[in-house]
Amino acid sequence: MQLLSSRRWRAAAASAVVLGLALTGCTSEDTFTYEPPAQVDGALPDDMTAQMQEAVENAIRASGSSAAIVGVWAPWSGQWVTGVGSQEPGGETPVDVDMSFRIADVTRLMTCDVLYALADEGTVDLDGAVPDYVSGVPDLDDVTLLDLCNGTAGLGSSEEKVKAEWLNTPGRVWAPLELAGFGLAQSRTPVATTYRDSDAGYLLLGLALERASGMSASQLIAEYVTAPLGLANTSLPPSTPAPPSDDALTGHYLNPIEGGFACSAPVDITTLSSSSGYTDSGAVSTISDLGRYAQAEARQVLRTKEEPARFAAPLPAFDGAESWYQATGGAFLVGSMVGQHGWTPGYATAAYSDPTSGFTVAVVLNNSTAGAGIAQSLAWELAAIGSKAPAADGQTAPEFGLPFTAEQYREAVNAAALPCVEPPVE
C-alpha cells in the first residue's frame, strides 16, 4: 500500500490543505501526489497471525468456499496479506494475493466518490431530483441524487428478484434501468427518513452520473477514483462477459440439495457480465488495491471541498441496529471504521478502515452462496484481532478500539455456516 499516484490540480488543491497530502511536482500538468499513512514494513506478531489464519480457515469452511484472500494493515505494527486455500475444493492450485476478484458492494463507495467529485466541480447538484438526470422515473421527483448515495431514497432492491437469473445466465448483459426496475417495482418507504439497502438506488445513480458528465461509468470511476489513487488493478470492466482478469480468483456458488448444499461440487461463475452489478457491485480489484482504496476512502482524500461532509449524518443500518452500526454516503460506519461489504455472483467481499490510525482490513471469499454475512463477520473478527497489534520498535500504538470482540463475530460466522451434504450418487 505504498504506491503513489497523480491527479489533476482541480482535485488536489483543497484536499492537500485539508488532509495534509503531499504536493509534489506541480508542473504544467498541475499534478499532486497522494501518499497513504506510513506503514511499518514488517509482519504482525506470529501469535496474532496464527489466530487470524484460523479465523479465515473457519470462514472458508462456513461459507462453502475453497479459498479466501485477506489483508490486515496496522500502520504502527505491521501487516498480514495472504491467500488461504485453493482455486477448487481440495485442488492443487493455491490462491495468491495478486489474484483479482469482484468487490461487490464496495463499488457503491466508488459511485458515491464520483457523485461528490462531480458535485464539487459543479457538474451535478447533490440535491438535484433524480428525473432531472434519469429518464423513465418521473415518480422519483422527491428523490435526490444524495438520497440515492445515502440509501435514503426508500427504494426496494432488485437482488432477490434476479438472483436466480444471475446464476443461471451469467453471460447476460443487463441494461441498468431494466435491472433497477425490479427494485423500483417494490413498495417504497418514505424518502430521507431511514436507510434502506437498495441496489436499485446505486444503479440509478450510475445512470445519472453518466448523463450529467457525458462519460461512461467505467470512465468516471477511472477518472475520479482509480487513477488518482494509483489503483492499477481496479476497474469497472466492460459489460462483455469475462473473468475479473487473466489472473482471477475462481468464483463459485453452491446448488441447494436435500438437507443443505453440495459443497463438494461448486459451480464456477468466474466469468460474468459486470452489467449484473454495474455501479452497485460491478467493480473488480485485488486485495492490495482494495486495502489501499478502503484506507483512502475512510480518510476522504478524494474530496476537494470540506462541505458537505459525506459521513456526517449517518442513520441506523437497520431497525434495532447497535448504535455504533450506521450507514450513509454509500458506506457503513462501524465504530470508528468506514467501509462496505456485500456479495456478487461468485464472491463475498468486505473492506473497512479507521480514518485516524489507518488500520485497515479487506477480505474476499470465493463463494457467494451465503451472501455477504460471513465475509462481513470475518472482516470484523479480523479487525477485532488486528486492532490490538503492539507497536513496532520506534512506533506508538494509537488509542484505537472497536465496540465488539473477535469472539462475537466468530460466533456470527459459525451461526451462518452453510450445511454441507454430499450430492446423491447418479
N, C-alpha and C positions, 0 to 999 in steps of 0.2 A: 504494500500500500504506500510506496514511496514514489510512484510515478508523478511527473509534473505535466501540466497541460497549459494551453493558452487559449484565450478568448478575447474577443474584441473589447475595446475600451468601454463601450456603452454598457457592457455587463460587469465591468470591473470597478468603475470609479467609486460608486457608493460602497460596494462590498469590501473594498480594500480599506476604507476608513472604518466601517462598522465592525468588521471582523478581524482587522489586522492582518489581512492576507499580504503575502509578499508581492510587491510590484517590481517586476524586472523587465529590462529590455524594451522600454517604451520607444519603439522606432516609429517609422512612418505608418506601420500597420497598427500601432496602438494596441499592444497586447499586454496581458498580465499573466502572472503565474500563480496557480493555486498549489499550496503545499499542505498536505494533511498534518495533523499533530505529530510531533516527534514520537517514533515508536522504538522501544528497546529492541535491538536486533538479537533476539535470543528466544529460547523456548520457555514456556511456562514450566513450573516445577513438575517433576515426574509424577508425584502422587496426585496432583491435580489433573494432569492429562490422562492418567490411568482412570480416574473417576469419570472424566468426560468421555473417554473411549467406551467405557462400559455403558454410559448413558446412550451413546449413539448406537451401539450394538443392540441395546434393548429396544430403541425406537425403530430400528430396521426390522426386527422381529415383529413388533407390534403392528407395524404398518403393512406387512407383507412385502416389503421392499427387498431388493437384493443388495442395495448399496446406499450410501449417503456420502456427501461431500460437505465438510463443515469448516468454519473458520472462527476463531476466537482471538480477538486482539485486545490486550490490556497494555496501553502505551507505556505505562510505568513499570511493567513487569516482563512482558514477552508475548509470544503468540503461539497459537496451535492451529495449523491449517493442514487438513489431511483428508484423504479418501478412505472409506471403510467399505469392504465388501467387493463384489464383482458385478460385471455387467448383467449376468444372468444368475438365477438361483443355483448355487453350487458350481458356478462356472469357474473357468481358469483365467479369465481376463479381468485383472484388477482395475478398479477405477483410480484415476489420478486427479489432482487438484486443477489441472489445466482443462479438463473437460467442460463443455458448455451445457447449459440446460435452460429450460423455460422458467422465468422468475415469477410467473403468475401475477398476483395482485400487487406486487412491488411496482408493476407497470403503472398503477394508479398514481403513485408518488411522482413519477416522471411526467405523466399527463398534467398533473397539477403544477409541476415545475414550469411547464410550458405556459400554462394559463397565467401564472403570476409574472413570467417573463414578458409575455405579450401585454399584460395589463401595465406593468412597469414602463413599457415603451409607449403605451397609449394606443396600441392596436386594438385591444378589446377593453370592455368595461366589465369589471367583476360583477357589478350589479345589473348588467345587461340582461334582458329577457331572452330566454332560450330561442323562441321563434324568430328573434331578430337575426339569428345566426344559423338556425337549422330549419329547413322547410319540412312540412308534413307533421308538425307537432303544435298546431295552434292552441291546443288546450293547455299548454305549458306556459302561458303568458305570465303567470305569477311565480315562475321558477327562474332563478338567475343562474348564470354560469358559476357563481360562487357556491350556490346550493348544490350544483352537480358535483363540484370538487369536494365539498364538505360532507356529502352524503345526507343532506337535509332537503332533498327535492321531494321526498315522500314516495318515490317510485319503487315498484317491485323489481325483482331480479329475474333474469331470463334463465339462469343456470339450470335450475331443476327441470325446466321445460325442454331444454335442448341437450341435456347431458347425454342421453342415450344416443342421439344423432351424432354428437361429437365423437363418441366412442366407436360407433358403427361405420361412420363415413368421415374419417379424419382428413381426407383429402378435399372435402367440400370447401369451397370458398364462399364466405358469408358476406353479405352487404351489411355494414354496421347498423343501419336503421332497421333492417329486417330482423337482425339479431336482438336489437334493443326492444323491438316491438313486443316480444314475449313478456318482457318486464313491464312495458307500458300498458299492456292489457290487464294487468292485475289491479286489484283495489289499491288505492293510494292513502297515505297518511298525510296529515296537514303539513304544509311546507314550512321549513325553517323552525321546526319545533323539536324534532328528535332526529337522532342519527339512524339511518336505515341502510343496511349493507346491500347496495344495488349496483350490479354490474351495468345495468341499462344507463345509469347516470354517467358513468365514465365513457361509455360508448358514444353517447350524445355529445359529451364534452369534446371528445376527439373530433367529431364531425364539425362542431362549432369552431374549433381552433383551425382546422383545415380551411374552412370557408373564409374565416377572417384574415388569414395570413396568405392564402393562395399557395400554401405548401402542403405536402403530404404529411401525415402523422409521423412517418418514418423520418422524413427530413427535419421536422420540428424537434423530435427527440434528439437527433444527431446534432442539430444546430445549438440547442439550448441546454442539453444535458450531457450527452456522452462526449462530445468534443471538448467542451470546457473542462470537464473533469478527467480527461485522459482515459476514458473507458473504452479501450480499443477493441474489447471483446464483447461489447454490449450494444444491442440494437433492437429496433422493432423491424423484423425481417419483412420482405415482400410477402404477399398473400399466397404465392405459389407453394404448394405443399413441399416441405423439406425438413430434414433434421435441424436442430438448433445450430449445428456447424458440422464441419467434416470430422471433428473430434468431439463427439457428443456423448454425454451420459445417456445410456439407454433408458427410455421412459416406459413404464408399464401400467396396466391396470389388471384387476382380477375379475374373473367371471364368478358370479354367485352360483353356488350349487347347494343341494340339500344339506343343511347343517352348518353352512358357512361359506368359505371362499376357497377356490382352487389355487392356493398359494404356490404350489409347486409348478403350476403351468400358467405363468403370467402372459398377458397379451402385449406384444411390443407395439407401442404407439408413439415411437420417437419421431416419425415423420407425420407432420400435421401442418395444416394451414394456419398461419398466425392470425388470420381473419377470425378464427374462433374466439380469440381474445382481444385483438385489436388494441385500443388504448385502455382497455380494462386489465388485460392479463396476457398480452401477446409478446412481450419483450423476452429476449434471451441474454444470458450473461455467463460469466464464470465466477467462482467463489471469491477470487481476489477482487475482481471488479465489483461484485455485489457488496463486499465488505467496504471497499473504498467509497462506493456510492452511498451506502447507509450512513457512513460516518459524515460525509459531506452534507447529506440531506438533513440529518439531525441538527447540524450547525447552520443550515440555510445559507450556505456560502454562495449560492447562485443568485440570490436576491440582489437587486440593485437599489431597492428602497427599503427603508425600515418599516414603513407602514403601508398597508395594514399588516400586522404581524400574523403570519399564516396559522400558527398553532395557539393563538391567544385565547380563543373561546371554545374549548372542546366541550363535547356533550358525552354523557354515558354511552359506552359502546353497545350496551343493550339494557333493557329494563332489568334492574336489580344488579347491575354490574358493580364490582368493587369501585370505591371512589377513585382509586388510582388507575383504573382502566377506562380510558376515554378515547374519543375519535374526533378528528377534524382535519381539514386540509389534505385529504387523501391518505392520512396516516392514523395509526393507533398510537396513543400515548400511554405507556406502561410504566408507572412510576416516573422516573426521570428519563426513561428511554423513549425514543421515537422510531417508528418503523412500520412494517406491514407483514402480513402473512396471507397465504392463500394457496389454491391449487389450480392446476390446469391439466388437461389430459396427459398423464404420464409422470407428473411431478407435483410435489408439495414443497413449498419454499417459505422461509421466514428470514427476515433481516431486521435487526434493531441496533440502535446506537445511543449512547449517552452524550449529549452535546458538550457537556463541560469537560468530562475526563477523556472523551474519545473512545471509551470502551465500546466494543462492537462485537456482535455475534451474527453469523449468517449460516444457514443450513439449507440443504435440499435433500429430500428423499425421492428415490426414483420409482415411486408407485403412488398413484393418486386416489386409490380406492377409498381410503379412509378420509378423504378431504383434507382440509388444512389443519385440523385439530392436533394431530400428533406432531407435525412439523412445528407448529406454534409452541406446543408444550415442550418439545425438545429444545427449541431456542431459548425458552425461558429457564429451563433446567440448566442448560449450559451457562446462561447468564448468571444465574444464582451461584454456580460453582466458580466461574471465572472472575466474578467481581471481587472475590476475596483474595485474588492473587497478591502475593507480597511484593514489595518494592524491590527492584533490582539495585545493585550497588550504585550509589550516587543518585538514586531516584527517590521520590516521595509518593507514597500511595495516597490517592485522593480520598476525601471524605465522601464516599460513594456507597450507597446501599440500595437494595431493592426490597419492595414490600411483600416479598414471597420467598419461599425456600425451595431448594432443589428437590426436597422430598415431596412437596406439594405437586410439583409438575412431573415427577416420576410416577406418582400415583395417577395423575391425569393421563399420562401415556398408557399406563397399564389398563386403566379403565376403558380406554378407547380401542384397545387391541382387537384386531380382526380375528375371528375364529377360523383357523385354517383346517381344512379337511381334504383328504385325498379324493381326487375325482374318481368316479366309477370306472371300472375296467370295461373297455368296449370289446 
